[in-house]
Amino acid sequence: MVKTDKGWVLLVSDVGFGRKAWEDGVIPGFVANKEQANTSLQWVRNFAKREDCCAVLANHDPDIQPGVVG
């Protein structure tokens, strides 16, 4: 998590491959614990809805474009 003047930027690393993962509950193909993976996706989904969340960025999301956030 990165705190900016405009709010939080959440770096979700390998929680999911992109926005569809936390919006639709799609866990990665290989996980050590499916229940924990679902809990993580739910946490990200809830955090993304916060008013003070500027962006949620996943490492492998092909839709993320270079730019300045926050």
CHARMM-style PDB file with segment names, atoms N, HN, CA, C and O in Angstrom:
ATOM      1  N   MET     1       0.843  -1.172   0.000  1.00  0.00      PROA
ATOM      2  CA  MET     1       0.000   0.000   0.000  1.00  0.00      PROA
ATOM      3  C   MET     1       0.885   1.231   0.000  1.00  0.00      PROA
ATOM      4  O   MET     1       1.902   1.294   0.692  1.00  0.00      PROA
ATOM      5  N   VAL     2       0.475   2.202  -0.789  1.00  0.00      PROA
ATOM      6  HN  VAL     2      -0.350   2.151  -1.351  1.00  0.00      PROA
ATOM      7  CA  VAL     2       1.198   3.458  -0.876  1.00  0.00      PROA
ATOM      8  C   VAL     2       0.204   4.568  -0.573  1.00  0.00      PROA
ATOM      9  O   VAL     2      -0.857   4.643  -1.192  1.00  0.00      PROA
ATOM     10  N   LYS     3       0.542   5.419   0.366  1.00  0.00      PROA
ATOM     11  HN  LYS     3       1.404   5.359   0.869  1.00  0.00      PROA
ATOM     12  CA  LYS     3      -0.317   6.548   0.723  1.00  0.00      PROA
ATOM     13  C   LYS     3       0.122   7.768  -0.073  1.00  0.00      PROA
ATOM     14  O   LYS     3       1.281   8.178  -0.004  1.00  0.00      PROA
ATOM     15  N   THR     4      -0.802   8.343  -0.824  1.00  0.00      PROA
ATOM     16  HN  THR     4      -1.743   8.010  -0.880  1.00  0.00      PROA
ATOM     17  CA  THR     4      -0.517   9.556  -1.586  1.00  0.00      PROA
ATOM     18  C   THR     4      -1.369  10.695  -1.029  1.00  0.00      PROA
ATOM     19  O   THR     4      -2.191  10.492  -0.135  1.00  0.00      PROA
ATOM     20  N   ASP     5      -1.164  11.867  -1.558  1.00  0.00      PROA
ATOM     21  HN  ASP     5      -0.496  12.031  -2.284  1.00  0.00      PROA
ATOM     22  CA  ASP     5      -1.984  13.009  -1.141  1.00  0.00      PROA
ATOM     23  C   ASP     5      -3.453  12.816  -1.514  1.00  0.00      PROA
ATOM     24  O   ASP     5      -4.336  13.403  -0.888  1.00  0.00      PROA
ATOM     25  N   LYS     6      -3.716  11.996  -2.531  1.00  0.00      PROA
ATOM     26  HN  LYS     6      -2.999  11.520  -3.040  1.00  0.00      PROA
ATOM     27  CA  LYS     6      -5.085  11.783  -3.000  1.00  0.00      PROA
ATOM     28  C   LYS     6      -5.716  10.517  -2.437  1.00  0.00      PROA
ATOM     29  O   LYS     6      -6.910  10.291  -2.632  1.00  0.00      PROA
ATOM     30  N   GLY     7      -4.939   9.684  -1.740  1.00  0.00      PROA
ATOM     31  HN  GLY     7      -3.969   9.867  -1.582  1.00  0.00      PROA
ATOM     32  CA  GLY     7      -5.484   8.451  -1.176  1.00  0.00      PROA
ATOM     33  C   GLY     7      -4.524   7.292  -1.333  1.00  0.00      PROA
ATOM     34  O   GLY     7      -3.339   7.476  -1.613  1.00  0.00      PROA
ATOM     35  N   TRP     8      -5.058   6.090  -1.146  1.00  0.00      PROA
ATOM     36  HN  TRP     8      -6.020   5.941  -0.919  1.00  0.00      PROA
ATOM     37  CA  TRP     8      -4.247   4.878  -1.176  1.00  0.00      PROA
ATOM     38  C   TRP     8      -4.137   4.282  -2.567  1.00  0.00      PROA
ATOM     39  O   TRP     8      -5.096   4.282  -3.339  1.00  0.00      PROA
ATOM     40  N   VAL     9      -2.946   3.773  -2.874  1.00  0.00      PROA
ATOM     41  HN  VAL     9      -2.167   3.773  -2.246  1.00  0.00      PROA
ATOM     42  CA  VAL     9      -2.713   2.953  -4.057  1.00  0.00      PROA
ATOM     43  C   VAL     9      -2.383   1.568  -3.520  1.00  0.00      PROA
ATOM     44  O   VAL     9      -1.423   1.398  -2.767  1.00  0.00      PROA
ATOM     45  N   LEU    10      -3.168   0.595  -3.903  1.00  0.00      PROA
ATOM     46  HN  LEU    10      -3.948   0.733  -4.514  1.00  0.00      PROA
ATOM     47  CA  LEU    10      -3.000  -0.770  -3.414  1.00  0.00      PROA
ATOM     48  C   LEU    10      -2.297  -1.602  -4.474  1.00  0.00      PROA
ATOM     49  O   LEU    10      -2.799  -1.758  -5.587  1.00  0.00      PROA
ATOM     50  N   LEU    11      -1.122  -2.140  -4.123  1.00  0.00      PROA
ATOM     51  HN  LEU    11      -0.713  -2.014  -3.219  1.00  0.00      PROA
ATOM     52  CA  LEU    11      -0.364  -3.011  -5.014  1.00  0.00      PROA
ATOM     53  C   LEU    11      -0.662  -4.435  -4.592  1.00  0.00      PROA
ATOM     54  O   LEU    11      -0.210  -4.876  -3.535  1.00  0.00      PROA
ATOM     55  N   VAL    12      -1.423  -5.166  -5.411  1.00  0.00      PROA
ATOM     56  HN  VAL    12      -1.790  -4.807  -6.269  1.00  0.00      PROA
ATOM     57  CA  VAL    12      -1.914  -6.472  -4.979  1.00  0.00      PROA
ATOM     58  C   VAL    12      -1.041  -7.640  -5.399  1.00  0.00      PROA
ATOM     59  O   VAL    12      -1.370  -8.789  -5.107  1.00  0.00      PROA
ATOM     60  N   SER    13       0.052  -7.373  -6.070  1.00  0.00      PROA
ATOM     61  HN  SER    13       0.319  -6.439  -6.308  1.00  0.00      PROA
ATOM     62  CA  SER    13       1.019  -8.415  -6.410  1.00  0.00      PROA
ATOM     63  C   SER    13       0.334  -9.608  -7.059  1.00  0.00      PROA
ATOM     64  O   SER    13      -0.237  -9.470  -8.141  1.00  0.00      PROA
ATOM     65  N   ASP    14       0.375 -10.771  -6.427  1.00  0.00      PROA
ATOM     66  HN  ASP    14       0.838 -10.883  -5.548  1.00  0.00      PROA
ATOM     67  CA  ASP    14      -0.163 -11.987  -7.030  1.00  0.00      PROA
ATOM     68  C   ASP    14      -1.504 -12.426  -6.441  1.00  0.00      PROA
ATOM     69  O   ASP    14      -1.896 -13.583  -6.600  1.00  0.00      PROA
ATOM     70  N   VAL    15      -2.208 -11.525  -5.769  1.00  0.00      PROA
ATOM     71  HN  VAL    15      -1.891 -10.586  -5.641  1.00  0.00      PROA
ATOM     72  CA  VAL    15      -3.539 -11.872  -5.243  1.00  0.00      PROA
ATOM     73  C   VAL    15      -4.463 -12.255  -6.389  1.00  0.00      PROA
ATOM     74  O   VAL    15      -5.293 -13.156  -6.266  1.00  0.00      PROA
ATOM     75  N   GLY    16      -4.306 -11.562  -7.493  1.00  0.00      PROA
ATOM     76  HN  GLY    16      -3.632 -10.831  -7.593  1.00  0.00      PROA
ATOM     77  CA  GLY    16      -5.084 -11.851  -8.686  1.00  0.00      PROA
ATOM     78  C   GLY    16      -4.353 -11.293  -9.886  1.00  0.00      PROA
ATOM     79  O   GLY    16      -3.457 -10.461  -9.743  1.00  0.00      PROA
ATOM     80  N   PHE    17      -4.730 -11.744 -11.065  1.00  0.00      PROA
ATOM     81  HN  PHE    17      -5.458 -12.420 -11.181  1.00  0.00      PROA
ATOM     82  CA  PHE    17      -4.017 -11.318 -12.268  1.00  0.00      PROA
ATOM     83  C   PHE    17      -4.521  -9.999 -12.838  1.00  0.00      PROA
ATOM     84  O   PHE    17      -3.889  -9.435 -13.731  1.00  0.00      PROA
ATOM     85  N   GLY    18      -5.631  -9.506 -12.344  1.00  0.00      PROA
ATOM     86  HN  GLY    18      -6.145  -9.965 -11.619  1.00  0.00      PROA
ATOM     87  CA  GLY    18      -6.178  -8.248 -12.823  1.00  0.00      PROA
ATOM     88  C   GLY    18      -7.490  -7.942 -12.131  1.00  0.00      PROA
ATOM     89  O   GLY    18      -7.942  -8.697 -11.270  1.00  0.00      PROA
ATOM     90  N   ARG    19      -8.092  -6.843 -12.509  1.00  0.00      PROA
ATOM     91  HN  ARG    19      -7.724  -6.230 -13.209  1.00  0.00      PROA
ATOM     92  CA  ARG    19      -9.334  -6.356 -11.882  1.00  0.00      PROA
ATOM     93  C   ARG    19     -10.426  -7.430 -11.859  1.00  0.00      PROA
ATOM     94  O   ARG    19     -11.157  -7.545 -10.875  1.00  0.00      PROA
ATOM     95  N   LYS    20     -10.541  -8.205 -12.922  1.00  0.00      PROA
ATOM     96  HN  LYS    20      -9.947  -8.112 -13.721  1.00  0.00      PROA
ATOM     97  CA  LYS    20     -11.565  -9.256 -12.982  1.00  0.00      PROA
ATOM     98  C   LYS    20     -11.423 -10.231 -11.808  1.00  0.00      PROA
ATOM     99  O   LYS    20     -12.421 -10.769 -11.329  1.00  0.00      PROA
ATOM    100  N   ALA    21     -10.206 -10.456 -11.349  1.00  0.00      PROA
ATOM    101  HN  ALA    21      -9.395 -10.019 -11.739  1.00  0.00      PROA
ATOM    102  CA  ALA    21      -9.974 -11.406 -10.253  1.00  0.00      PROA
ATOM    103  C   ALA    21     -10.732 -10.990  -8.999  1.00  0.00      PROA
ATOM    104  O   ALA    21     -11.490 -11.791  -8.451  1.00  0.00      PROA
ATOM    105  N   TRP    22     -10.547  -9.760  -8.533  1.00  0.00      PROA
ATOM    106  HN  TRP    22      -9.932  -9.109  -8.979  1.00  0.00      PROA
ATOM    107  CA  TRP    22     -11.231  -9.364  -7.297  1.00  0.00      PROA
ATOM    108  C   TRP    22     -12.672  -8.960  -7.526  1.00  0.00      PROA
ATOM    109  O   TRP    22     -13.489  -9.068  -6.611  1.00  0.00      PROA
ATOM    110  N   GLU    23     -13.009  -8.499  -8.715  1.00  0.00      PROA
ATOM    111  HN  GLU    23     -12.345  -8.410  -9.458  1.00  0.00      PROA
ATOM    112  CA  GLU    23     -14.402  -8.150  -8.972  1.00  0.00      PROA
ATOM    113  C   GLU    23     -15.277  -9.392  -9.112  1.00  0.00      PROA
ATOM    114  O   GLU    23     -16.427  -9.392  -8.673  1.00  0.00      PROA
ATOM    115  N   ASP    24     -14.737 -10.458  -9.724  1.00  0.00      PROA
ATOM    116  HN  ASP    24     -13.803 -10.458 -10.081  1.00  0.00      PROA
ATOM    117  CA  ASP    24     -15.519 -11.667  -9.988  1.00  0.00      PROA
ATOM    118  C   ASP    24     -15.118 -12.858  -9.127  1.00  0.00      PROA
ATOM    119  O   ASP    24     -15.678 -13.945  -9.269  1.00  0.00      PROA
ATOM    120  N   GLY    25     -14.148 -12.659  -8.234  1.00  0.00      PROA
ATOM    121  HN  GLY    25     -13.692 -11.776  -8.119  1.00  0.00      PROA
ATOM    122  CA  GLY    25     -13.720 -13.745  -7.353  1.00  0.00      PROA
ATOM    123  C   GLY    25     -12.967 -14.852  -8.063  1.00  0.00      PROA
ATOM    124  O   GLY    25     -13.134 -16.025  -7.728  1.00  0.00      PROA
ATOM    125  N   VAL    26     -12.138 -14.502  -9.041  1.00  0.00      PROA
ATOM    126  HN  VAL    26     -12.002 -13.549  -9.313  1.00  0.00      PROA
ATOM    127  CA  VAL    26     -11.368 -15.489  -9.798  1.00  0.00      PROA
ATOM    128  C   VAL    26      -9.979 -15.619  -9.179  1.00  0.00      PROA
ATOM    129  O   VAL    26      -9.146 -14.720  -9.296  1.00  0.00      PROA
ATOM    130  N   ILE    27      -9.745 -16.752  -8.517  1.00  0.00      PROA
ATOM    131  HN  ILE    27     -10.421 -17.482  -8.421  1.00  0.00      PROA
ATOM    132  CA  ILE    27      -8.436 -16.949  -7.893  1.00  0.00      PROA
ATOM    133  C   ILE    27      -7.428 -17.424  -8.942  1.00  0.00      PROA
ATOM    134  O   ILE    27      -7.815 -18.006  -9.956  1.00  0.00      PROA
ATOM    135  N   PRO    28      -6.133 -17.177  -8.701  1.00  0.00      PROA
ATOM    136  CA  PRO    28      -5.112 -17.666  -9.633  1.00  0.00      PROA
ATOM    137  C   PRO    28      -5.191 -19.187  -9.791  1.00  0.00      PROA
ATOM    138  O   PRO    28      -5.751 -19.874  -8.937  1.00  0.00      PROA
ATOM    139  N   GLY    29      -4.640 -19.698 -10.862  1.00  0.00      PROA
ATOM    140  HN  GLY    29      -4.185 -19.139 -11.556  1.00  0.00      PROA
ATOM    141  CA  GLY    29      -4.710 -21.123 -11.153  1.00  0.00      PROA
ATOM    142  C   GLY    29      -4.060 -22.008 -10.102  1.00  0.00      PROA
ATOM    143  O   GLY    29      -4.536 -23.115  -9.850  1.00  0.00      PROA
ATOM    144  N   PHE    30      -3.000 -21.546  -9.496  1.00  0.00      PROA
ATOM    145  HN  PHE    30      -2.614 -20.647  -9.701  1.00  0.00      PROA
ATOM    146  CA  PHE    30      -2.317 -22.333  -8.462  1.00  0.00      PROA
ATOM    147  C   PHE    30      -2.248 -21.526  -7.180  1.00  0.00      PROA
ATOM    148  O   PHE    30      -1.690 -20.428  -7.159  1.00  0.00      PROA
ATOM    149  N   VAL    31      -2.812 -22.066  -6.116  1.00  0.00      PROA
ATOM    150  HN  VAL    31      -3.265 -22.958  -6.133  1.00  0.00      PROA
ATOM    151  CA  VAL    31      -2.736 -21.416  -4.802  1.00  0.00      PROA
ATOM    152  C   VAL    31      -2.451 -22.482  -3.751  1.00  0.00      PROA
ATOM    153  O   VAL    31      -2.811 -23.646  -3.925  1.00  0.00      PROA
ATOM    154  N   ALA    32      -1.812 -22.083  -2.673  1.00  0.00      PROA
ATOM    155  HN  ALA    32      -1.520 -21.137  -2.532  1.00  0.00      PROA
ATOM    156  CA  ALA    32      -1.523 -23.018  -1.589  1.00  0.00      PROA
ATOM    157  C   ALA    32      -2.769 -23.318  -0.768  1.00  0.00      PROA
ATOM    158  O   ALA    32      -2.932 -24.423  -0.251  1.00  0.00      PROA
ATOM    159  N   ASN    33      -3.659 -22.311  -0.649  1.00  0.00      PROA
ATOM    160  HN  ASN    33      -3.527 -21.413  -1.068  1.00  0.00      PROA
ATOM    161  CA  ASN    33      -4.853 -22.470   0.173  1.00  0.00      PROA
ATOM    162  C   ASN    33      -5.997 -21.696  -0.484  1.00  0.00      PROA
ATOM    163  O   ASN    33      -5.995 -20.465  -0.482  1.00  0.00      PROA
ATOM    164  N   LYS    34      -6.954 -22.399  -1.033  1.00  0.00      PROA
ATOM    165  HN  LYS    34      -6.956 -23.399  -1.035  1.00  0.00      PROA
ATOM    166  CA  LYS    34      -8.055 -21.776  -1.773  1.00  0.00      PROA
ATOM    167  C   LYS    34      -8.882 -20.836  -0.893  1.00  0.00      PROA
ATOM    168  O   LYS    34      -9.288 -19.764  -1.342  1.00  0.00      PROA
ATOM    169  N   GLU    35      -9.133 -21.232   0.350  1.00  0.00      PROA
ATOM    170  HN  GLU    35      -8.803 -22.103   0.714  1.00  0.00      PROA
ATOM    171  CA  GLU    35      -9.920 -20.399   1.264  1.00  0.00      PROA
ATOM    172  C   GLU    35      -9.210 -19.077   1.544  1.00  0.00      PROA
ATOM    173  O   GLU    35      -9.837 -18.018   1.538  1.00  0.00      PROA
ATOM    174  N   GLN    36      -7.916 -19.140   1.786  1.00  0.00      PROA
ATOM    175  HN  GLN    36      -7.406 -20.001   1.791  1.00  0.00      PROA
ATOM    176  CA  GLN    36      -7.148 -17.915   2.035  1.00  0.00      PROA
ATOM    177  C   GLN    36      -7.084 -17.042   0.786  1.00  0.00      PROA
ATOM    178  O   GLN    36      -7.135 -15.816   0.883  1.00  0.00      PROA
ATOM    179  N   ALA    37      -6.973 -17.666  -0.387  1.00  0.00      PROA
ATOM    180  HN  ALA    37      -6.931 -18.662  -0.466  1.00  0.00      PROA
ATOM    181  CA  ALA    37      -6.961 -16.914  -1.643  1.00  0.00      PROA
ATOM    182  C   ALA    37      -8.277 -16.162  -1.819  1.00  0.00      PROA
ATOM    183  O   ALA    37      -8.272 -14.994  -2.207  1.00  0.00      PROA
ATOM    184  N   ASN    38      -9.396 -16.813  -1.540  1.00  0.00      PROA
ATOM    185  HN  ASN    38      -9.400 -17.762  -1.225  1.00  0.00      PROA
ATOM    186  CA  ASN    38     -10.706 -16.147  -1.629  1.00  0.00      PROA
ATOM    187  C   ASN    38     -10.834 -15.026  -0.614  1.00  0.00      PROA
ATOM    188  O   ASN    38     -11.404 -13.978  -0.919  1.00  0.00      PROA
ATOM    189  N   THR    39     -10.315 -15.229   0.587  1.00  0.00      PROA
ATOM    190  HN  THR    39      -9.852 -16.080   0.836  1.00  0.00      PROA
ATOM    191  CA  THR    39     -10.340 -14.186   1.617  1.00  0.00      PROA
ATOM    192  C   THR    39      -9.541 -12.966   1.153  1.00  0.00      PROA
ATOM    193  O   THR    39      -9.968 -11.828   1.348  1.00  0.00      PROA
ATOM    194  N   SER    40      -8.386 -13.208   0.542  1.00  0.00      PROA
ATOM    195  HN  SER    40      -8.039 -14.133   0.384  1.00  0.00      PROA
ATOM    196  CA  SER    40      -7.560 -12.111   0.036  1.00  0.00      PROA
ATOM    197  C   SER    40      -8.278 -11.338  -1.068  1.00  0.00      PROA
ATOM    198  O   SER    40      -8.265 -10.107  -1.077  1.00  0.00      PROA
ATOM    199  N   LEU    41      -8.904 -12.060  -1.996  1.00  0.00      PROA
ATOM    200  HN  LEU    41      -8.915 -13.060  -1.989  1.00  0.00      PROA
ATOM    201  CA  LEU    41      -9.643 -11.390  -3.065  1.00  0.00      PROA
ATOM    202  C   LEU    41     -10.787 -10.543  -2.509  1.00  0.00      PROA
ATOM    203  O   LEU    41     -11.038  -9.436  -2.987  1.00  0.00      PROA
ATOM    204  N   GLN    42     -11.471 -11.064  -1.508  1.00  0.00      PROA
ATOM    205  HN  GLN    42     -11.267 -11.963  -1.120  1.00  0.00      PROA
ATOM    206  CA  GLN    42     -12.567 -10.310  -0.897  1.00  0.00      PROA
ATOM    207  C   GLN    42     -12.044  -9.049  -0.219  1.00  0.00      PROA
ATOM    208  O   GLN    42     -12.673  -7.994  -0.296  1.00  0.00      PROA
ATOM    209  N   TRP    43     -10.891  -9.158   0.446  1.00  0.00      PROA
ATOM    210  HN  TRP    43     -10.380 -10.015   0.508  1.00  0.00      PROA
ATOM    211  CA  TRP    43     -10.305  -7.989   1.107  1.00  0.00      PROA
ATOM    212  C   TRP    43      -9.967  -6.923   0.070  1.00  0.00      PROA
ATOM    213  O   TRP    43     -10.256  -5.744   0.276  1.00  0.00      PROA
ATOM    214  N   VAL    44      -9.358  -7.331  -1.042  1.00  0.00      PROA
ATOM    215  HN  VAL    44      -9.124  -8.289  -1.209  1.00  0.00      PROA
ATOM    216  CA  VAL    44      -9.011  -6.387  -2.111  1.00  0.00      PROA
ATOM    217  C   VAL    44     -10.284  -5.766  -2.684  1.00  0.00      PROA
ATOM    218  O   VAL    44     -10.338  -4.553  -2.884  1.00  0.00      PROA
ATOM    219  N   ARG    45     -11.302  -6.573  -2.950  1.00  0.00      PROA
ATOM    220  HN  ARG    45     -11.259  -7.559  -2.787  1.00  0.00      PROA
ATOM    221  CA  ARG    45     -12.571  -6.073  -3.485  1.00  0.00      PROA
ATOM    222  C   ARG    45     -13.155  -5.005  -2.558  1.00  0.00      PROA
ATOM    223  O   ARG    45     -13.603  -3.959  -3.027  1.00  0.00      PROA
ATOM    224  N   ASN    46     -13.152  -5.257  -1.263  1.00  0.00      PROA
ATOM    225  HN  ASN    46     -12.788  -6.106  -0.882  1.00  0.00      PROA
ATOM    226  CA  ASN    46     -13.682  -4.290  -0.297  1.00  0.00      PROA
ATOM    227  C   ASN    46     -12.824  -3.028  -0.240  1.00  0.00      PROA
ATOM    228  O   ASN    46     -13.353  -1.919  -0.181  1.00  0.00      PROA
ATOM    229  N   PHE    47     -11.506  -3.195  -0.259  1.00  0.00      PROA
ATOM    230  HN  PHE    47     -11.076  -4.097  -0.307  1.00  0.00      PROA
ATOM    231  CA  PHE    47     -10.621  -2.030  -0.195  1.00  0.00      PROA
ATOM    232  C   PHE    47     -10.777  -1.172  -1.445  1.00  0.00      PROA
ATOM    233  O   PHE    47     -10.763   0.056  -1.359  1.00  0.00      PROA
ATOM    234  N   ALA    48     -10.924  -1.805  -2.599  1.00  0.00      PROA
ATOM    235  HN  ALA    48     -10.935  -2.802  -2.668  1.00  0.00      PROA
ATOM    236  CA  ALA    48     -11.064  -1.073  -3.858  1.00  0.00      PROA
ATOM    237  C   ALA    48     -12.296  -0.170  -3.861  1.00  0.00      PROA
ATOM    238  O   ALA    48     -12.324   0.828  -4.581  1.00  0.00      PROA
ATOM    239  N   LYS    49     -13.300  -0.500  -3.078  1.00  0.00      PROA
ATOM    240  HN  LYS    49     -13.277  -1.311  -2.493  1.00  0.00      PROA
ATOM    241  CA  LYS    49     -14.532   0.293  -3.007  1.00  0.00      PROA
ATOM    242  C   LYS    49     -14.415   1.494  -2.077  1.00  0.00      PROA
ATOM    243  O   LYS    49     -15.291   2.358  -2.060  1.00  0.00      PROA
ATOM    244  N   ARG    50     -13.332   1.549  -1.306  1.00  0.00      PROA
ATOM    245  HN  ARG    50     -12.620   0.847  -1.320  1.00  0.00      PROA
ATOM    246  CA  ARG    50     -13.170   2.659  -0.366  1.00  0.00      PROA
ATOM    247  C   ARG    50     -13.040   3.988  -1.101  1.00  0.00      PROA
ATOM    248  O   ARG    50     -12.461   4.060  -2.186  1.00  0.00      PROA
ATOM    249  N   GLU    51     -13.571   5.006  -0.511  1.00  0.00      PROA
ATOM    250  HN  GLU    51     -14.041   4.948   0.370  1.00  0.00      PROA
ATOM    251  CA  GLU    51     -13.521   6.341  -1.085  1.00  0.00      PROA
ATOM    252  C   GLU    51     -12.087   6.862  -1.182  1.00  0.00      PROA
ATOM    253  O   GLU    51     -11.766   7.654  -2.068  1.00  0.00      PROA
ATOM    254  N   ASP    52     -11.232   6.413  -0.266  1.00  0.00      PROA
ATOM    255  HN  ASP    52     -11.493   5.770   0.454  1.00  0.00      PROA
ATOM    256  CA  ASP    52      -9.851   6.900  -0.248  1.00  0.00      PROA
ATOM    257  C   ASP    52      -8.885   5.984  -1.003  1.00  0.00      PROA
ATOM    258  O   ASP    52      -7.672   6.079  -0.819  1.00  0.00      PROA
ATOM    259  N   CYS    53      -9.412   5.103  -1.847  1.00  0.00      PROA
ATOM    260  HN  CYS    53     -10.398   5.026  -1.997  1.00  0.00      PROA
ATOM    261  CA  CYS    53      -8.584   4.223  -2.677  1.00  0.00      PROA
ATOM    262  C   CYS    53      -8.495   4.819  -4.079  1.00  0.00      PROA
ATOM    263  O   CYS    53      -9.499   4.898  -4.786  1.00  0.00      PROA
ATOM    264  N   CYS    54      -7.297   5.239  -4.483  1.00  0.00      PROA
ATOM    265  HN  CYS    54      -6.481   5.175  -3.908  1.00  0.00      PROA
ATOM    266  CA  CYS    54      -7.086   5.844  -5.815  1.00  0.00      PROA
ATOM    267  C   CYS    54      -6.969   4.800  -6.901  1.00  0.00      PROA
ATOM    268  O   CYS    54      -7.461   4.983  -8.014  1.00  0.00      PROA
ATOM    269  N   ALA    55      -6.297   3.680  -6.560  1.00  0.00      PROA
ATOM    270  HN  ALA    55      -5.897   3.531  -5.656  1.00  0.00      PROA
ATOM    271  CA  ALA    55      -6.040   2.669  -7.583  1.00  0.00      PROA
ATOM    272  C   ALA    55      -5.696   1.338  -6.929  1.00  0.00      PROA
ATOM    273  O   ALA    55      -5.162   1.286  -5.821  1.00  0.00      PROA
ATOM    274  N   VAL    56      -6.016   0.264  -7.648  1.00  0.00      PROA
ATOM    275  HN  VAL    56      -6.449   0.306  -8.549  1.00  0.00      PROA
ATOM    276  CA  VAL    56      -5.603  -1.088  -7.268  1.00  0.00      PROA
ATOM    277  C   VAL    56      -4.850  -1.634  -8.473  1.00  0.00      PROA
ATOM    278  O   VAL    56      -5.398  -1.714  -9.573  1.00  0.00      PROA
ATOM    279  N   LEU    57      -3.584  -2.010  -8.259  1.00  0.00      PROA
ATOM    280  HN  LEU    57      -3.139  -1.945  -7.366  1.00  0.00      PROA
ATOM    281  CA  LEU    57      -2.733  -2.448  -9.357  1.00  0.00      PROA
ATOM    282  C   LEU    57      -2.230  -3.859  -9.106  1.00  0.00      PROA
ATOM    283  O   LEU    57      -1.648  -4.145  -8.060  1.00  0.00      PROA
ATOM    284  N   ALA    58      -2.460  -4.742 -10.079  1.00  0.00      PROA
ATOM    285  HN  ALA    58      -2.933  -4.509 -10.929  1.00  0.00      PROA
ATOM    286  CA  ALA    58      -1.978  -6.118  -9.998  1.00  0.00      PROA
ATOM    287  C   ALA    58      -0.754  -6.262 -10.907  1.00  0.00      PROA
ATOM    288  O   ALA    58      -0.710  -5.688 -11.996  1.00  0.00      PROA
ATOM    289  N   ASN    59       0.223  -7.019 -10.459  1.00  0.00      PROA
ATOM    290  HN  ASN    59       0.188  -7.485  -9.575  1.00  0.00      PROA
ATOM    291  CA  ASN    59       1.482  -7.181 -11.203  1.00  0.00      PROA
ATOM    292  C   ASN    59       1.299  -7.682 -12.626  1.00  0.00      PROA
ATOM    293  O   ASN    59       2.010  -7.242 -13.529  1.00  0.00      PROA
ATOM    294  N   HSD    60       0.366  -8.587 -12.841  1.00  0.00      PROA
ATOM    295  HN  HSD    60      -0.211  -8.945 -12.107  1.00  0.00      PROA
ATOM    296  CA  HSD    60       0.240  -9.242 -14.137  1.00  0.00      PROA
ATOM    297  C   HSD    60      -0.928  -8.739 -14.974  1.00  0.00      PROA
ATOM    298  O   HSD    60      -1.306  -9.377 -15.956  1.00  0.00      PROA
ATOM    299  N   ASP    61      -1.498  -7.612 -14.599  1.00  0.00      PROA
ATOM    300  HN  ASP    61      -1.191  -7.093 -13.801  1.00  0.00      PROA
ATOM    301  CA  ASP    61      -2.673  -7.090 -15.299  1.00  0.00      PROA
ATOM    302  C   ASP    61      -2.267  -6.450 -16.621  1.00  0.00      PROA
ATOM    303  O   ASP    61      -1.593  -5.420 -16.620  1.00  0.00      PROA
ATOM    304  N   PRO    62      -2.662  -7.040 -17.751  1.00  0.00      PROA
ATOM    305  CA  PRO    62      -2.273  -6.476 -19.040  1.00  0.00      PROA
ATOM    306  C   PRO    62      -2.968  -5.147 -19.350  1.00  0.00      PROA
ATOM    307  O   PRO    62      -2.565  -4.433 -20.267  1.00  0.00      PROA
ATOM    308  N   ASP    63      -4.008  -4.820 -18.587  1.00  0.00      PROA
ATOM    309  HN  ASP    63      -4.336  -5.400 -17.842  1.00  0.00      PROA
ATOM    310  CA  ASP    63      -4.733  -3.572 -18.830  1.00  0.00      PROA
ATOM    311  C   ASP    63      -4.091  -2.355 -18.156  1.00  0.00      PROA
ATOM    312  O   ASP    63      -4.484  -1.220 -18.428  1.00  0.00      PROA
ATOM    313  N   ILE    64      -3.123  -2.579 -17.293  1.00  0.00      PROA
ATOM    314  HN  ILE    64      -2.804  -3.500 -17.072  1.00  0.00      PROA
ATOM    315  CA  ILE    64      -2.462  -1.467 -16.601  1.00  0.00      PROA
ATOM    316  C   ILE    64      -1.487  -0.801 -17.565  1.00  0.00      PROA
ATOM    317  O   ILE    64      -0.637  -1.456 -18.168  1.00  0.00      PROA
ATOM    318  N   GLN    65      -1.628   0.501 -17.694  1.00  0.00      PROA
ATOM    319  HN  GLN    65      -2.319   1.033 -17.204  1.00  0.00      PROA
ATOM    320  CA  GLN    65      -0.757   1.275 -18.561  1.00  0.00      PROA
ATOM    321  C   GLN    65       0.207   2.108 -17.717  1.00  0.00      PROA
ATOM    322  O   GLN    65      -0.152   2.548 -16.624  1.00  0.00      PROA
ATOM    323  N   PRO    66       1.414   2.327 -18.206  1.00  0.00      PROA
ATOM    324  CA  PRO    66       2.359   3.174 -17.465  1.00  0.00      PROA
ATOM    325  C   PRO    66       1.751   4.547 -17.228  1.00  0.00      PROA
ATOM    326  O   PRO    66       1.044   5.083 -18.081  1.00  0.00      PROA
ATOM    327  N   GLY    67       2.035   5.105 -16.064  1.00  0.00      PROA
ATOM    328  HN  GLY    67       2.610   4.670 -15.371  1.00  0.00      PROA
ATOM    329  CA  GLY    67       1.528   6.422 -15.757  1.00  0.00      PROA
ATOM    330  C   GLY    67       1.787   6.786 -14.318  1.00  0.00      PROA
ATOM    331  O   GLY    67       2.441   6.045 -13.585  1.00  0.00      PROA
ATOM    332  N   VAL    68       1.280   7.914 -13.921  1.00  0.00      PROA
ATOM    333  HN  VAL    68       0.749   8.516 -14.517  1.00  0.00      PROA
ATOM    334  CA  VAL    68       1.411   8.438 -12.558  1.00  0.00      PROA
ATOM    335  C   VAL    68       0.077   8.249 -11.859  1.00  0.00      PROA
ATOM    336  O   VAL    68      -0.970   8.602 -12.403  1.00  0.00      PROA
ATOM    337  N   VAL    69       0.110   7.696 -10.661  1.00  0.00      PROA
ATOM    338  HN  VAL    69       0.960   7.409 -10.220  1.00  0.00      PROA
ATOM    339  CA  VAL    69      -1.100   7.462  -9.879  1.00  0.00      PROA
ATOM    340  C   VAL    69      -1.006   8.260  -8.595  1.00  0.00      PROA
ATOM    341  O   VAL    69       0.049   8.322  -7.964  1.00  0.00      PROA
ATOM    342  N   GLY    70      -2.111   8.868  -8.217  1.00  0.00      PROA
ATOM    343  HN  GLY    70      -2.968   8.818  -8.729  1.00  0.00      PROA
ATOM    344  CA  GLY    70      -2.170   9.544  -6.931  1.00  0.00      PROA
ATOM    345  C   GLY    70      -1.668  10.923  -6.982  1.00  0.00      PROA
ATOM    346  OT1 GLY    70      -1.659  11.615  -5.964  1.00  0.00      PROA
TER     347      GLY     70
END
